Amino acid sequence: MKKILATLTVSGIALAAGSMVQAQEVHLIMCGGEIREADQTVITEFEADKLGVTVDAEPVPWGTCQGHTQNFDCCG
């Protein structure tokens, strides 16, 4: 029983360490060409709530936003 408990403890620590090391980035296209203060507040709160996650907000002018998002969807 001690061996099983020790194995589970080590596995738990390894999983926790792996999740702490793994950072994620969320790419956000902001149509309108600017990131407004209210938008930045939401982004900052999201990043604070999701440790290890960063938001890469890209402001794109309205005239090119649709094409930019379609290209992003299609090609990554």
Backbone hydrogen bonds in HBPLUS format (Angstrom, degrees):
<---DONOR---> <-ACCEPTOR-->    atom                        ^
c    i                          cat <-CA-CA->   ^        H-A-AA   ^      H-
h    n   atom  resd res      DA  || num        DHA   H-A  angle D-A-AA Bond
n    s   type  num  typ     dist DA aas  dist angle  dist       angle   num
A0005-LEU N   A0001-MET O   3.02 MM   4  6.25 164.3  2.04 150.9 155.1     1
A0006-ALA N   A0002-LYS O   2.88 MM   4  6.04 156.2  1.94 146.6 153.2     2
A0007-THR N   A0003-LYS O   2.95 MM   4  6.12 153.7  2.02 142.8 150.0     3
A0008-LEU N   A0004-ILE O   2.89 MM   4  6.15 161.2  1.93 152.8 157.8     4
A0009-THR N   A0005-LEU O   2.93 MM   4  6.10 153.2  2.00 144.2 151.8     5
A0010-VAL N   A0006-ALA O   2.97 MM   4  6.16 164.6  1.99 149.8 153.4     6
A0011-SER N   A0007-THR O   2.90 MM   4  6.07 159.6  1.94 148.5 154.8     7
A0012-GLY N   A0008-LEU O   2.89 MM   4  6.02 156.2  1.95 144.9 151.4     8
A0013-ILE N   A0009-THR O   2.97 MM   4  6.21 157.1  2.02 149.2 155.2     9
A0014-ALA N   A0010-VAL O   2.93 MM   4  6.14 159.7  1.97 149.4 155.0    10
A0015-LEU N   A0011-SER O   2.93 MM   4  6.16 159.3  1.97 150.5 155.7    11
A0016-ALA N   A0012-GLY O   2.96 MM   4  6.12 161.5  1.99 147.3 152.6    12
A0017-ALA N   A0013-ILE O   2.87 MM   4  6.03 161.2  1.90 151.0 156.3    13
A0018-GLY N   A0014-ALA O   2.92 MM   4  6.05 155.9  1.98 144.6 151.5    14
A0019-SER N   A0015-LEU O   2.97 MM   4  6.20 153.3  2.05 147.8 154.4    15
A0020-MET N   A0016-ALA O   3.04 MM   4  6.24 143.3  2.18 143.3 153.1    16
A0021-VAL N   A0017-ALA O   3.11 MM   4  6.28 146.5  2.23 145.2 153.3    17
A0022-GLN N   A0018-GLY O   3.15 MM   4  6.24 149.2  2.25 142.4 149.9    18
A0024-GLN N   A0052-GLY O   2.90 MM  28  6.21 161.9  1.93 148.7 154.1    19
A0054-THR N   A0024-GLN O   2.89 MM  30  6.39 155.3  1.95 154.0 161.4    20
A0026-VAL N   A0054-THR O   2.77 MM  28  6.17 162.6  1.80 162.5 168.6    21
A0056-ASP N   A0026-VAL O   2.74 MM  30  5.98 165.3  1.76 157.4 162.6    22
A0028-LEU N   A0056-ASP O   2.92 MM  28  5.92 171.4  1.93 137.3 139.1    23
A0058-GLU N   A0028-LEU O   2.69 MM  30  6.02 167.3  1.70 172.2 176.8    24
A0030-MET N   A0058-GLU O   2.85 MM  28  5.76 170.8  1.86 137.0 140.2    25
A0060-VAL N   A0030-MET O   2.92 MM  30  5.92 165.7  1.94 145.3 145.6    26
A0032-GLY N   A0060-VAL O   2.83 MM  28  5.92 139.4  2.00 162.2 161.8    27
A0033-GLY N   A0060-VAL O   2.89 MM  27  4.36 126.2  2.18 111.3 106.0    28
A0039-ASP N   A0036-ARG O   3.06 MM   3  5.17 116.9  2.47  98.4 113.8    29
A0040-GLN N   A0036-ARG O   2.95 MM   4  6.29 160.6  1.99 156.9 162.4    30
A0041-THR N   A0037-GLU O   2.95 MM   4  6.20 148.3  2.05 146.4 155.0    31
A0042-VAL N   A0038-ALA O   3.18 MM   4  6.48 156.8  2.24 145.2 149.7    32
A0043-ILE N   A0039-ASP O   2.97 MM   4  6.27 160.0  2.01 151.8 157.8    33
A0044-THR N   A0040-GLN O   2.85 MM   4  6.00 163.5  1.88 150.1 154.4    34
A0045-GLU N   A0041-THR O   2.98 MM   4  6.18 160.0  2.02 147.8 153.1    35
A0046-PHE N   A0042-VAL O   2.92 MM   4  6.08 156.9  1.97 147.8 154.4    36
A0047-GLU N   A0043-ILE O   2.96 MM   4  6.22 163.5  1.98 154.3 157.9    37
A0048-ALA N   A0044-THR O   2.99 MM   4  6.19 149.2  2.09 143.2 151.9    38
A0049-ASP N   A0045-GLU O   2.95 MM   4  6.18 148.4  2.05 146.3 154.5    39
A0050-LYS N   A0046-PHE O   2.96 MM   4  6.12 139.2  2.13 146.4 157.8    40
A0053-VAL N   A0050-LYS O   3.03 MM   3  5.61 154.4  2.10 142.8 143.2    41
A0064-THR N   A0061-PRO O   3.11 MM   3  5.74 147.3  2.22 116.6 124.9    42
A0065-CYS N   A0061-PRO O   3.05 MM   4  5.92 117.6  2.46 148.0 164.4    43
A0065-CYS N   A0062-TRP O   3.31 MM   3  5.10 153.5  2.38  99.1 106.8    44
A0068-HIS N   A0064-THR O   2.98 MM   4  6.05 155.0  2.05 149.7 157.7    45
A0069-THR N   A0065-CYS O   2.89 MM   4  6.09 164.5  1.91 158.1 160.9    46
A0070-GLN N   A0066-GLN O   2.99 MM   4  6.17 157.6  2.05 149.4 155.9    47
A0071-ASN N   A0067-GLY O   2.95 MM   4  6.08 156.8  2.00 144.8 151.2    48
A0072-PHE N   A0068-HIS O   2.93 MM   4  6.13 153.9  1.99 145.1 152.8    49
A0073-ASP N   A0069-THR O   2.87 MM   4  6.07 159.0  1.91 147.6 152.8    50
A0074-CYS N   A0070-GLN O   2.96 MM   4  6.07 159.6  2.01 146.5 152.2    51
A0075-CYS N   A0071-ASN O   2.85 MM   4  5.80 165.1  1.88 150.1 154.8    52
A0076-GLY N   A0072-PHE O   2.80 MM   4  4.88 141.9  1.95 132.3 137.9    53
